[in-house]
Amino acid sequence: MTPKLRVAVIGAGGIGGTHLTAYRQSGLAEIVAVADPVSEAAQARAEAFGCRAYADYREMLAQEQPQAISICTPPSLHREIAVDALARGIAVLCEKPLARTVEEGRAMVEAAERTGGILMTALCHRFHPAVRTLKRLIDEGRLGRLVHFHNRFAFKFVGVEGRWFVQPEIAGGGILIDTAVHSVDLFRFLVGDIASAFAQLQTRLPGLAVEDSAVLHVRSRPQGDDGVVADGVIECSWVTPVSEAAVWLYGTQGEAIVDYNAARLRYRLEGDAAWTEVPDQDPNRFVGEITHFLDCVIHGTQPAVDGREGLRALEVLAAGYRSARSGRAEPVAAAGG
């Protein structure tokens, strides 16, 4: 029987609690500590999960010597913590976005390459059951050549005005970098790499220094020798209380819809008389994400969603922000370019 990995979580907020729950449900981890500068928050999580609490993550790393950590802090702290942990030989699962900027994200990737360590970006939608089923349909060629991608993740974020999400020096931007990072990664996972991006940003809530709603238009790189491309429209908002959470994908042989609210995948191929429905299956995407991360640590393999995948998403979002200023689509450099 494989011994459980010693894991710790840095950041005791809502997503930190999600990681802790997923670690416990994975059956592969021994949760040894939680660190957060808000001591009361760290202590509450530690009591709930039967581990030790720390206010200083450095003290926690030195004292507990975990084999793996989750970084669940605001993005302004991601680079510092990840580089520190990787230098100590600790595997890192870092919440999205990987960092505030491309430069910070690149420093994290370079640290992983320099140390030979594991750096995984927590882009959990790749592990959503319906998304993985859709990926199989695409890989089997059942939708044909992909033409259009449409995704919407939107909700009403009550009280966002008082949270760090709207402080650009902490978050790196607004909803585009916070939420559409998932959408960009879904496009890259399902359709392919992105060649250009054009963003239209809105701020409806008074007093915000960042966007609270956005539409991002993306175009894929050629999918084959014939130069065919696919186009995507991504919508996100913090101010629409009645909204879909869904991915629509259209190909030359059919259509598929991942409906998060209904917890299912629906698809209809050319010639089908009716839709085929596939209900979501457990485990949930967070357990799938954590299990994949821990399996990589156990076997010394690199994760499917490594630091470079998180960096590529940042490069697309940076092009989107540039385009909002320039008023035209901006190119995204090819991988390695």
MILORO-554101 format. One line per field, with one value per residue (C-alpha): x, y, z. Coordinates in steps of 0.05 Angstrom, whole numbers. Example, Ala and Ser with C-alpha at 12.3 -4.5 7.8 and 13.67 -1.06 7.14 Angstrom:
<atoms>
u [246 / 273] $
v [-90 / -21] $
w [156 / 143] $
</atoms>
This chain:
<atoms>
u [0 / 28 / 39 / -3 / 32 / 42 / 5 / -9 / -52 / -31 / -92 / -151 / -206 / -262 / -219 / -170 / -228 / -246 / -174 / -173 / -239 / -213 / -148 / -188 / -234 / -177 / -153 / -81 / -62 / -46 / -64 / -10 / -21 / -57 / -23 / -56 / -35 / -105 / -92 / -165 / -179 / -120 / -140 / -212 / -190 / -139 / -191 / -239 / -186 / -146 / -80 / -36 / -45 / 9 / 7 / 73 / 76 / 153 / 151 / 101 / 144 / 205 / 169 / 122 / 164 / 104 / 115 / 62 / 24 / -35 / -27 / -96 / -76 / -91 / -49 / 0 / 31 / 34 / 103 / 138 / 108 / 116 / 189 / 204 / 168 / 199 / 269 / 254 / 234 / 160 / 109 / 62 / -11 / -25 / -94 / -114 / -93 / -22 / 1 / -18 / 26 / 60 / 128 / 109 / 81 / 144 / 187 / 146 / 153 / 228 / 234 / 200 / 245 / 307 / 291 / 259 / 198 / 124 / 83 / 10 / -41 / -109 / -151 / -204 / -252 / -207 / -228 / -303 / -336 / -378 / -318 / -277 / -333 / -336 / -261 / -269 / -323 / -277 / -216 / -259 / -278 / -352 / -365 / -323 / -279 / -292 / -322 / -349 / -338 / -382 / -375 / -408 / -390 / -428 / -463 / -477 / -416 / -448 / -399 / -343 / -331 / -299 / -257 / -186 / -214 / -224 / -155 / -111 / -47 / -69 / -111 / -76 / -143 / -217 / -263 / -225 / -164 / -203 / -258 / -244 / -177 / -219 / -253 / -188 / -161 / -225 / -217 / -145 / -162 / -221 / -205 / -131 / -80 / -101 / -70 / -105 / -152 / -197 / -231 / -287 / -290 / -345 / -349 / -420 / -408 / -390 / -321 / -286 / -217 / -225 / -276 / -335 / -360 / -324 / -330 / -268 / -263 / -209 / -186 / -149 / -86 / -98 / -127 / -96 / -57 / -115 / -108 / -178 / -188 / -242 / -270 / -292 / -335 / -325 / -371 / -363 / -396 / -402 / -467 / -517 / -556 / -594 / -543 / -518 / -455 / -444 / -400 / -429 / -386 / -405 / -371 / -382 / -417 / -453 / -463 / -449 / -469 / -438 / -491 / -461 / -528 / -562 / -500 / -499 / -471 / -519 / -498 / -532 / -495 / -515 / -571 / -591 / -666 / -656 / -605 / -562 / -556 / -499 / -508 / -446 / -413 / -372 / -319 / -327 / -276 / -238 / -227 / -206 / -157 / -127 / -122 / -85 / -37 / -22 / -14 / 38 / 75 / 73 / 99 / 145 / 109 / 90 / 16 / -28 / -42 / 29 / 56 / 65 / -10 / -24 / 27 / -5 / -72 / -39 / -9 / -78 / -109 / -52 / -67 / -140 / -123 / -77 / -133 / -182 / -134 / -115 / -185 / -162 / -146 / -77 / -33 / -13 / 58 / 63 / 88 / 163 / 161] $
v [0 / 68 / 114 / 177 / 241 / 296 / 356 / 427 / 484 / 557 / 602 / 586 / 620 / 588 / 555 / 532 / 495 / 464 / 438 / 411 / 374 / 345 / 322 / 286 / 254 / 231 / 181 / 194 / 251 / 264 / 337 / 363 / 438 / 501 / 569 / 637 / 705 / 711 / 665 / 655 / 630 / 582 / 556 / 544 / 503 / 465 / 446 / 423 / 380 / 355 / 389 / 446 / 520 / 570 / 645 / 643 / 595 / 594 / 569 / 517 / 492 / 488 / 454 / 407 / 391 / 373 / 335 / 375 / 440 / 477 / 552 / 582 / 654 / 716 / 717 / 770 / 717 / 659 / 671 / 681 / 619 / 574 / 591 / 581 / 514 / 488 / 506 / 462 / 403 / 410 / 396 / 455 / 458 / 532 / 561 / 600 / 647 / 622 / 693 / 766 / 774 / 734 / 753 / 726 / 663 / 652 / 659 / 603 / 558 / 571 / 554 / 487 / 473 / 493 / 448 / 392 / 400 / 392 / 455 / 444 / 499 / 489 / 495 / 448 / 448 / 401 / 350 / 364 / 298 / 327 / 364 / 301 / 263 / 320 / 315 / 241 / 257 / 308 / 262 / 207 / 256 / 250 / 325 / 332 / 393 / 444 / 511 / 550 / 550 / 590 / 592 / 633 / 634 / 689 / 703 / 758 / 766 / 799 / 843 / 838 / 913 / 900 / 839 / 832 / 808 / 881 / 905 / 901 / 903 / 838 / 803 / 827 / 851 / 838 / 782 / 769 / 743 / 714 / 676 / 675 / 641 / 577 / 592 / 604 / 538 / 502 / 528 / 506 / 437 / 424 / 463 / 479 / 534 / 606 / 652 / 718 / 750 / 810 / 832 / 881 / 901 / 934 / 962 / 970 / 970 / 1040 / 1054 / 992 / 998 / 934 / 903 / 866 / 839 / 819 / 786 / 754 / 734 / 682 / 648 / 582 / 566 / 523 / 455 / 419 / 424 / 460 / 520 / 514 / 553 / 554 / 616 / 625 / 674 / 675 / 715 / 727 / 774 / 788 / 827 / 780 / 741 / 697 / 665 / 602 / 564 / 526 / 508 / 502 / 470 / 465 / 421 / 400 / 336 / 356 / 399 / 388 / 427 / 421 / 448 / 459 / 479 / 416 / 373 / 340 / 336 / 337 / 323 / 312 / 288 / 297 / 249 / 238 / 241 / 264 / 290 / 242 / 261 / 240 / 259 / 280 / 226 / 231 / 246 / 321 / 362 / 384 / 313 / 294 / 352 / 336 / 261 / 275 / 322 / 271 / 215 / 257 / 268 / 194 / 172 / 231 / 250 / 318 / 339 / 347 / 419 / 440 / 509 / 520 / 509 / 563 / 608 / 599 / 620 / 683 / 700 / 697 / 740 / 790 / 795 / 806 / 864 / 894 / 889 / 925 / 984 / 981 / 966 / 909 / 835 / 822 / 763 / 710 / 684 / 611 / 564 / 571 / 635] $
w [0 / -21 / 39 / 38 / 16 / 67 / 39 / 63 / 38 / 38 / 40 / 85 / 45 / 5 / -48 / 6 / 38 / -29 / -37 / 34 / 23 / -43 / -11 / 43 / -7 / -52 / -1 / -23 / 24 / 97 / 110 / 157 / 158 / 135 / 131 / 128 / 155 / 184 / 243 / 259 / 189 / 191 / 259 / 238 / 178 / 219 / 270 / 215 / 180 / 240 / 224 / 249 / 235 / 216 / 203 / 164 / 105 / 109 / 181 / 159 / 102 / 147 / 205 / 169 / 106 / 63 / -1 / -37 / -27 / -56 / -64 / -52 / -38 / -79 / -144 / -119 / -74 / -123 / -152 / -85 / -53 / -114 / -126 / -51 / -48 / -113 / -87 / -26 / -71 / -56 / -111 / -124 / -145 / -156 / -162 / -223 / -251 / -248 / -233 / -243 / -305 / -359 / -329 / -260 / -291 / -332 / -269 / -237 / -298 / -301 / -227 / -240 / -299 / -260 / -201 / -240 / -195 / -207 / -219 / -236 / -251 / -218 / -281 / -253 / -312 / -350 / -298 / -302 / -322 / -378 / -407 / -408 / -443 / -494 / -505 / -522 / -573 / -605 / -605 / -637 / -692 / -679 / -683 / -746 / -756 / -702 / -725 / -666 / -590 / -543 / -468 / -413 / -339 / -304 / -239 / -189 / -143 / -83 / -46 / -97 / -88 / -21 / -42 / -68 / -135 / -156 / -134 / -196 / -156 / -123 / -176 / -239 / -269 / -262 / -284 / -348 / -312 / -254 / -290 / -365 / -350 / -344 / -410 / -446 / -420 / -441 / -512 / -513 / -485 / -531 / -594 / -596 / -585 / -593 / -646 / -630 / -580 / -577 / -512 / -498 / -425 / -384 / -313 / -289 / -213 / -188 / -164 / -192 / -222 / -262 / -309 / -280 / -347 / -410 / -478 / -507 / -580 / -597 / -660 / -661 / -699 / -761 / -743 / -802 / -867 / -900 / -853 / -823 / -759 / -705 / -672 / -600 / -560 / -485 / -439 / -365 / -314 / -240 / -248 / -281 / -229 / -278 / -324 / -357 / -341 / -405 / -463 / -533 / -587 / -661 / -712 / -784 / -760 / -697 / -636 / -562 / -499 / -430 / -383 / -314 / -283 / -307 / -293 / -361 / -431 / -490 / -561 / -628 / -689 / -762 / -778 / -704 / -692 / -620 / -570 / -531 / -457 / -412 / -338 / -299 / -259 / -195 / -174 / -181 / -218 / -156 / -132 / -203 / -204 / -136 / -151 / -216 / -180 / -125 / -175 / -211 / -146 / -128 / -196 / -211 / -275 / -301 / -296 / -357 / -335 / -318 / -307 / -381 / -392 / -340 / -373 / -442 / -413 / -384 / -452 / -484 / -430 / -436 / -510 / -492 / -445 / -498 / -549 / -503 / -505 / -579 / -606 / -650 / -644 / -616 / -634 / -585 / -595 / -613 / -559 / -553 / -594] $
</atoms>
